[in-house]
């Protein structure tokens, strides 16, 4: 992690989240979030509960976050950029994508700001509804959150 103020690790297999957090703490990483993400990605799966592991300031903690939806809404076979773009632009709503994005952003906000889960979800919603819908054509890939720069790749 060297120069990163914060990092987020998505893992696929049970136990690897614990391994990432233990290794991060042992290596002295400043601020790390690890969880079992959707298909191993650093993305909250809104269809299942998630355990967030945090190694921060020399301490390790775990938080349980309940799933955001009780129904199955993922559309694995429809992974198309145009669908994501229409959701971003507000032309159509993608339930799974929207809930995954809000949960993921809230978990990162929890790491960065140390606010409560509820506050982080609220701030994530504010960022989402206040997003610059035309930025898909922009070269800017950062967002500032309370004096922290988040970089998107």
KOLGUDREN-551345 format. One record per residue (C-alpha): residue number from 1; x negated, y negated, z negated; residue in three letters. Coordinates in Angstrom, 2 decimals. Example, Ala and Ser with C-alpha at 12.3 -4.5 7.8 and 13.67 -1.06 7.14 Angstrom:
2
<atom><resi>1</resi><xx>-12.30</xx><yy>4.50</yy><zz>-7.80</zz><resn>ala</resn></atom>
<atom><resi>2</resi><xx>-13.67</xx><yy>1.06</yy><zz>-7.14</zz><resn>ser</resn></atom>
END
This chain:
153
<atom><resi>1</resi><xx>0.00</xx><yy>0.00</yy><zz>0.00</zz><resn>unk</resn></atom>
<atom><resi>2</resi><xx>-3.02</xx><yy>-2.24</yy><zz>-0.47</zz><resn>unk</resn></atom>
<atom><resi>3</resi><xx>-1.63</xx><yy>-5.73</yy><zz>0.21</zz><resn>unk</resn></atom>
<atom><resi>4</resi><xx>2.11</xx><yy>-5.07</yy><zz>0.06</zz><resn>unk</resn></atom>
<atom><resi>5</resi><xx>3.98</xx><yy>-6.74</yy><zz>-2.79</zz><resn>unk</resn></atom>
<atom><resi>6</resi><xx>6.75</xx><yy>-4.14</yy><zz>-2.51</zz><resn>unk</resn></atom>
<atom><resi>7</resi><xx>7.21</xx><yy>-0.95</yy><zz>-0.53</zz><resn>unk</resn></atom>
<atom><resi>8</resi><xx>10.14</xx><yy>1.36</yy><zz>0.13</zz><resn>unk</resn></atom>
<atom><resi>9</resi><xx>9.72</xx><yy>5.10</yy><zz>0.69</zz><resn>unk</resn></atom>
<atom><resi>10</resi><xx>12.48</xx><yy>7.26</yy><zz>2.13</zz><resn>unk</resn></atom>
<atom><resi>11</resi><xx>11.99</xx><yy>11.02</yy><zz>1.72</zz><resn>unk</resn></atom>
<atom><resi>12</resi><xx>13.91</xx><yy>14.03</yy><zz>2.95</zz><resn>unk</resn></atom>
<atom><resi>13</resi><xx>13.27</xx><yy>16.87</yy><zz>0.50</zz><resn>unk</resn></atom>
<atom><resi>14</resi><xx>14.30</xx><yy>16.92</yy><zz>-3.14</zz><resn>unk</resn></atom>
<atom><resi>15</resi><xx>11.31</xx><yy>16.35</yy><zz>-5.38</zz><resn>unk</resn></atom>
<atom><resi>16</resi><xx>9.33</xx><yy>14.31</yy><zz>-2.90</zz><resn>unk</resn></atom>
<atom><resi>17</resi><xx>10.90</xx><yy>11.13</yy><zz>-4.28</zz><resn>unk</resn></atom>
<atom><resi>18</resi><xx>9.45</xx><yy>12.04</yy><zz>-7.68</zz><resn>unk</resn></atom>
<atom><resi>19</resi><xx>6.07</xx><yy>12.83</yy><zz>-6.09</zz><resn>unk</resn></atom>
<atom><resi>20</resi><xx>6.01</xx><yy>9.45</yy><zz>-4.32</zz><resn>unk</resn></atom>
<atom><resi>21</resi><xx>6.86</xx><yy>7.57</yy><zz>-7.51</zz><resn>unk</resn></atom>
<atom><resi>22</resi><xx>4.31</xx><yy>9.48</yy><zz>-9.61</zz><resn>unk</resn></atom>
<atom><resi>23</resi><xx>1.59</xx><yy>8.92</yy><zz>-7.00</zz><resn>unk</resn></atom>
<atom><resi>24</resi><xx>2.47</xx><yy>5.23</yy><zz>-6.67</zz><resn>unk</resn></atom>
<atom><resi>25</resi><xx>2.28</xx><yy>4.76</yy><zz>-10.43</zz><resn>unk</resn></atom>
<atom><resi>26</resi><xx>-1.02</xx><yy>6.66</yy><zz>-10.61</zz><resn>unk</resn></atom>
<atom><resi>27</resi><xx>-2.49</xx><yy>4.59</yy><zz>-7.76</zz><resn>unk</resn></atom>
<atom><resi>28</resi><xx>-1.41</xx><yy>1.37</yy><zz>-9.43</zz><resn>unk</resn></atom>
<atom><resi>29</resi><xx>0.93</xx><yy>0.22</yy><zz>-6.66</zz><resn>unk</resn></atom>
<atom><resi>30</resi><xx>2.67</xx><yy>-2.95</yy><zz>-7.84</zz><resn>unk</resn></atom>
<atom><resi>31</resi><xx>6.26</xx><yy>-2.29</yy><zz>-6.82</zz><resn>unk</resn></atom>
<atom><resi>32</resi><xx>7.58</xx><yy>0.85</yy><zz>-5.10</zz><resn>unk</resn></atom>
<atom><resi>33</resi><xx>11.08</xx><yy>2.16</yy><zz>-4.48</zz><resn>unk</resn></atom>
<atom><resi>34</resi><xx>11.52</xx><yy>5.81</yy><zz>-3.42</zz><resn>unk</resn></atom>
<atom><resi>35</resi><xx>14.69</xx><yy>7.78</yy><zz>-2.78</zz><resn>unk</resn></atom>
<atom><resi>36</resi><xx>16.11</xx><yy>10.62</yy><zz>-0.72</zz><resn>unk</resn></atom>
<atom><resi>37</resi><xx>17.37</xx><yy>8.68</yy><zz>2.25</zz><resn>unk</resn></atom>
<atom><resi>38</resi><xx>19.64</xx><yy>9.61</yy><zz>5.13</zz><resn>unk</resn></atom>
<atom><resi>39</resi><xx>17.65</xx><yy>12.21</yy><zz>7.11</zz><resn>unk</resn></atom>
<atom><resi>40</resi><xx>14.55</xx><yy>11.17</yy><zz>5.17</zz><resn>unk</resn></atom>
<atom><resi>41</resi><xx>14.73</xx><yy>7.57</yy><zz>6.34</zz><resn>unk</resn></atom>
<atom><resi>42</resi><xx>14.42</xx><yy>4.64</yy><zz>3.96</zz><resn>unk</resn></atom>
<atom><resi>43</resi><xx>18.18</xx><yy>4.19</yy><zz>4.27</zz><resn>unk</resn></atom>
<atom><resi>44</resi><xx>20.85</xx><yy>4.75</yy><zz>1.62</zz><resn>unk</resn></atom>
<atom><resi>45</resi><xx>23.34</xx><yy>7.40</yy><zz>2.72</zz><resn>unk</resn></atom>
<atom><resi>46</resi><xx>26.71</xx><yy>6.00</yy><zz>1.58</zz><resn>unk</resn></atom>
<atom><resi>47</resi><xx>28.26</xx><yy>9.49</yy><zz>1.64</zz><resn>unk</resn></atom>
<atom><resi>48</resi><xx>26.26</xx><yy>10.79</yy><zz>-1.33</zz><resn>unk</resn></atom>
<atom><resi>49</resi><xx>24.97</xx><yy>9.73</yy><zz>-4.73</zz><resn>unk</resn></atom>
<atom><resi>50</resi><xx>21.35</xx><yy>8.60</yy><zz>-4.79</zz><resn>unk</resn></atom>
<atom><resi>51</resi><xx>18.65</xx><yy>8.50</yy><zz>-7.44</zz><resn>unk</resn></atom>
<atom><resi>52</resi><xx>16.42</xx><yy>5.45</yy><zz>-7.03</zz><resn>unk</resn></atom>
<atom><resi>53</resi><xx>12.90</xx><yy>5.90</yy><zz>-8.33</zz><resn>unk</resn></atom>
<atom><resi>54</resi><xx>10.98</xx><yy>2.73</yy><zz>-9.13</zz><resn>unk</resn></atom>
<atom><resi>55</resi><xx>7.30</xx><yy>2.37</yy><zz>-10.03</zz><resn>unk</resn></atom>
<atom><resi>56</resi><xx>6.78</xx><yy>-1.23</yy><zz>-11.04</zz><resn>unk</resn></atom>
<atom><resi>57</resi><xx>4.38</xx><yy>-3.09</yy><zz>-13.30</zz><resn>unk</resn></atom>
<atom><resi>58</resi><xx>2.91</xx><yy>0.17</yy><zz>-14.62</zz><resn>unk</resn></atom>
<atom><resi>59</resi><xx>6.29</xx><yy>1.66</yy><zz>-15.53</zz><resn>unk</resn></atom>
<atom><resi>60</resi><xx>8.51</xx><yy>4.27</yy><zz>-13.87</zz><resn>unk</resn></atom>
<atom><resi>61</resi><xx>12.30</xx><yy>4.22</yy><zz>-14.04</zz><resn>unk</resn></atom>
<atom><resi>62</resi><xx>15.16</xx><yy>6.07</yy><zz>-12.36</zz><resn>unk</resn></atom>
<atom><resi>63</resi><xx>18.62</xx><yy>4.74</yy><zz>-11.57</zz><resn>unk</resn></atom>
<atom><resi>64</resi><xx>21.68</xx><yy>6.65</yy><zz>-10.44</zz><resn>unk</resn></atom>
<atom><resi>65</resi><xx>23.72</xx><yy>4.89</yy><zz>-7.73</zz><resn>unk</resn></atom>
<atom><resi>66</resi><xx>27.09</xx><yy>6.47</yy><zz>-6.86</zz><resn>unk</resn></atom>
<atom><resi>67</resi><xx>28.09</xx><yy>7.01</yy><zz>-3.26</zz><resn>unk</resn></atom>
<atom><resi>68</resi><xx>29.88</xx><yy>4.13</yy><zz>-1.57</zz><resn>unk</resn></atom>
<atom><resi>69</resi><xx>32.54</xx><yy>6.20</yy><zz>0.20</zz><resn>unk</resn></atom>
<atom><resi>70</resi><xx>34.38</xx><yy>9.42</yy><zz>-0.53</zz><resn>unk</resn></atom>
<atom><resi>71</resi><xx>35.00</xx><yy>10.28</yy><zz>3.11</zz><resn>unk</resn></atom>
<atom><resi>72</resi><xx>32.75</xx><yy>11.41</yy><zz>5.92</zz><resn>unk</resn></atom>
<atom><resi>73</resi><xx>32.15</xx><yy>8.52</yy><zz>8.32</zz><resn>unk</resn></atom>
<atom><resi>74</resi><xx>28.73</xx><yy>9.19</yy><zz>9.89</zz><resn>unk</resn></atom>
<atom><resi>75</resi><xx>28.54</xx><yy>9.47</yy><zz>13.66</zz><resn>unk</resn></atom>
<atom><resi>76</resi><xx>25.20</xx><yy>11.22</yy><zz>14.30</zz><resn>unk</resn></atom>
<atom><resi>77</resi><xx>26.02</xx><yy>11.96</yy><zz>17.90</zz><resn>unk</resn></atom>
<atom><resi>78</resi><xx>26.72</xx><yy>8.32</yy><zz>18.70</zz><resn>unk</resn></atom>
<atom><resi>79</resi><xx>23.33</xx><yy>6.78</yy><zz>17.92</zz><resn>unk</resn></atom>
<atom><resi>80</resi><xx>23.28</xx><yy>4.09</yy><zz>20.56</zz><resn>unk</resn></atom>
<atom><resi>81</resi><xx>21.73</xx><yy>0.63</yy><zz>20.39</zz><resn>unk</resn></atom>
<atom><resi>82</resi><xx>24.85</xx><yy>-0.92</yy><zz>21.95</zz><resn>unk</resn></atom>
<atom><resi>83</resi><xx>26.99</xx><yy>0.39</yy><zz>19.06</zz><resn>unk</resn></atom>
<atom><resi>84</resi><xx>24.60</xx><yy>-1.14</yy><zz>16.52</zz><resn>unk</resn></atom>
<atom><resi>85</resi><xx>24.51</xx><yy>-4.40</yy><zz>18.47</zz><resn>unk</resn></atom>
<atom><resi>86</resi><xx>28.32</xx><yy>-4.67</yy><zz>18.59</zz><resn>unk</resn></atom>
<atom><resi>87</resi><xx>28.43</xx><yy>-4.05</yy><zz>14.83</zz><resn>unk</resn></atom>
<atom><resi>88</resi><xx>25.76</xx><yy>-6.70</yy><zz>14.23</zz><resn>unk</resn></atom>
<atom><resi>89</resi><xx>27.61</xx><yy>-9.21</yy><zz>16.41</zz><resn>unk</resn></atom>
<atom><resi>90</resi><xx>30.88</xx><yy>-8.51</yy><zz>14.56</zz><resn>unk</resn></atom>
<atom><resi>91</resi><xx>32.64</xx><yy>-7.26</yy><zz>17.69</zz><resn>unk</resn></atom>
<atom><resi>92</resi><xx>33.35</xx><yy>-3.85</yy><zz>16.18</zz><resn>unk</resn></atom>
<atom><resi>93</resi><xx>32.94</xx><yy>-2.32</yy><zz>12.73</zz><resn>unk</resn></atom>
<atom><resi>94</resi><xx>30.84</xx><yy>0.77</yy><zz>12.05</zz><resn>unk</resn></atom>
<atom><resi>95</resi><xx>31.84</xx><yy>1.97</yy><zz>8.57</zz><resn>unk</resn></atom>
<atom><resi>96</resi><xx>28.84</xx><yy>4.23</yy><zz>7.96</zz><resn>unk</resn></atom>
<atom><resi>97</resi><xx>26.36</xx><yy>1.71</yy><zz>9.36</zz><resn>unk</resn></atom>
<atom><resi>98</resi><xx>27.84</xx><yy>-1.12</yy><zz>7.34</zz><resn>unk</resn></atom>
<atom><resi>99</resi><xx>27.83</xx><yy>0.81</yy><zz>4.07</zz><resn>unk</resn></atom>
<atom><resi>100</resi><xx>24.32</xx><yy>2.19</yy><zz>4.72</zz><resn>unk</resn></atom>
<atom><resi>101</resi><xx>23.01</xx><yy>-1.30</yy><zz>5.45</zz><resn>unk</resn></atom>
<atom><resi>102</resi><xx>24.62</xx><yy>-2.84</yy><zz>2.35</zz><resn>unk</resn></atom>
<atom><resi>103</resi><xx>23.41</xx><yy>-0.04</yy><zz>0.08</zz><resn>unk</resn></atom>
<atom><resi>104</resi><xx>19.89</xx><yy>-0.14</yy><zz>1.48</zz><resn>unk</resn></atom>
<atom><resi>105</resi><xx>19.66</xx><yy>-3.92</yy><zz>1.25</zz><resn>unk</resn></atom>
<atom><resi>106</resi><xx>21.05</xx><yy>-3.84</yy><zz>-2.30</zz><resn>unk</resn></atom>
<atom><resi>107</resi><xx>18.47</xx><yy>-1.22</yy><zz>-3.35</zz><resn>unk</resn></atom>
<atom><resi>108</resi><xx>15.64</xx><yy>-3.36</yy><zz>-1.97</zz><resn>unk</resn></atom>
<atom><resi>109</resi><xx>17.09</xx><yy>-6.43</yy><zz>-3.69</zz><resn>unk</resn></atom>
<atom><resi>110</resi><xx>17.16</xx><yy>-4.42</yy><zz>-6.94</zz><resn>unk</resn></atom>
<atom><resi>111</resi><xx>13.44</xx><yy>-3.73</yy><zz>-6.54</zz><resn>unk</resn></atom>
<atom><resi>112</resi><xx>12.52</xx><yy>-7.29</yy><zz>-5.59</zz><resn>unk</resn></atom>
<atom><resi>113</resi><xx>14.80</xx><yy>-9.31</yy><zz>-7.90</zz><resn>unk</resn></atom>
<atom><resi>114</resi><xx>15.43</xx><yy>-6.86</yy><zz>-10.78</zz><resn>unk</resn></atom>
<atom><resi>115</resi><xx>19.08</xx><yy>-8.04</yy><zz>-10.86</zz><resn>unk</resn></atom>
<atom><resi>116</resi><xx>21.88</xx><yy>-5.59</yy><zz>-11.69</zz><resn>unk</resn></atom>
<atom><resi>117</resi><xx>23.19</xx><yy>-3.18</yy><zz>-9.08</zz><resn>unk</resn></atom>
<atom><resi>118</resi><xx>26.46</xx><yy>-5.13</yy><zz>-8.86</zz><resn>unk</resn></atom>
<atom><resi>119</resi><xx>24.66</xx><yy>-8.45</yy><zz>-8.38</zz><resn>unk</resn></atom>
<atom><resi>120</resi><xx>22.45</xx><yy>-6.92</yy><zz>-5.69</zz><resn>unk</resn></atom>
<atom><resi>121</resi><xx>25.45</xx><yy>-5.53</yy><zz>-3.81</zz><resn>unk</resn></atom>
<atom><resi>122</resi><xx>27.09</xx><yy>-8.96</yy><zz>-3.98</zz><resn>unk</resn></atom>
<atom><resi>123</resi><xx>23.93</xx><yy>-10.71</yy><zz>-2.68</zz><resn>unk</resn></atom>
<atom><resi>124</resi><xx>23.58</xx><yy>-8.08</yy><zz>0.09</zz><resn>unk</resn></atom>
<atom><resi>125</resi><xx>27.17</xx><yy>-8.83</yy><zz>1.16</zz><resn>unk</resn></atom>
<atom><resi>126</resi><xx>26.42</xx><yy>-12.57</yy><zz>1.18</zz><resn>unk</resn></atom>
<atom><resi>127</resi><xx>23.36</xx><yy>-12.00</yy><zz>3.37</zz><resn>unk</resn></atom>
<atom><resi>128</resi><xx>25.32</xx><yy>-9.70</yy><zz>5.68</zz><resn>unk</resn></atom>
<atom><resi>129</resi><xx>28.29</xx><yy>-12.03</yy><zz>6.14</zz><resn>unk</resn></atom>
<atom><resi>130</resi><xx>25.98</xx><yy>-15.03</yy><zz>6.50</zz><resn>unk</resn></atom>
<atom><resi>131</resi><xx>23.63</xx><yy>-13.34</yy><zz>8.97</zz><resn>unk</resn></atom>
<atom><resi>132</resi><xx>22.47</xx><yy>-15.09</yy><zz>12.11</zz><resn>unk</resn></atom>
<atom><resi>133</resi><xx>24.25</xx><yy>-12.96</yy><zz>14.68</zz><resn>unk</resn></atom>
<atom><resi>134</resi><xx>22.13</xx><yy>-14.21</yy><zz>17.58</zz><resn>unk</resn></atom>
<atom><resi>135</resi><xx>18.81</xx><yy>-13.20</yy><zz>15.99</zz><resn>unk</resn></atom>
<atom><resi>136</resi><xx>18.67</xx><yy>-9.92</yy><zz>17.91</zz><resn>unk</resn></atom>
<atom><resi>137</resi><xx>17.02</xx><yy>-11.98</yy><zz>20.64</zz><resn>unk</resn></atom>
<atom><resi>138</resi><xx>14.67</xx><yy>-13.67</yy><zz>18.16</zz><resn>unk</resn></atom>
<atom><resi>139</resi><xx>11.05</xx><yy>-12.75</yy><zz>17.53</zz><resn>unk</resn></atom>
<atom><resi>140</resi><xx>11.45</xx><yy>-13.53</yy><zz>13.82</zz><resn>unk</resn></atom>
<atom><resi>141</resi><xx>11.39</xx><yy>-10.30</yy><zz>11.85</zz><resn>unk</resn></atom>
<atom><resi>142</resi><xx>11.25</xx><yy>-11.64</yy><zz>8.29</zz><resn>unk</resn></atom>
<atom><resi>143</resi><xx>13.74</xx><yy>-12.78</yy><zz>5.71</zz><resn>unk</resn></atom>
<atom><resi>144</resi><xx>12.98</xx><yy>-14.67</yy><zz>2.50</zz><resn>unk</resn></atom>
<atom><resi>145</resi><xx>14.64</xx><yy>-13.49</yy><zz>-0.69</zz><resn>unk</resn></atom>
<atom><resi>146</resi><xx>13.81</xx><yy>-15.37</yy><zz>-3.88</zz><resn>unk</resn></atom>
<atom><resi>147</resi><xx>10.24</xx><yy>-16.26</yy><zz>-2.88</zz><resn>unk</resn></atom>
<atom><resi>148</resi><xx>9.61</xx><yy>-12.83</yy><zz>-1.33</zz><resn>unk</resn></atom>
<atom><resi>149</resi><xx>9.10</xx><yy>-12.24</yy><zz>2.38</zz><resn>unk</resn></atom>
<atom><resi>150</resi><xx>10.60</xx><yy>-9.00</yy><zz>3.70</zz><resn>unk</resn></atom>
<atom><resi>151</resi><xx>9.19</xx><yy>-7.75</yy><zz>7.00</zz><resn>unk</resn></atom>
<atom><resi>152</resi><xx>11.18</xx><yy>-5.59</yy><zz>9.38</zz><resn>unk</resn></atom>
<atom><resi>153</resi><xx>9.50</xx><yy>-3.23</yy><zz>11.81</zz><resn>unk</resn></atom>
END
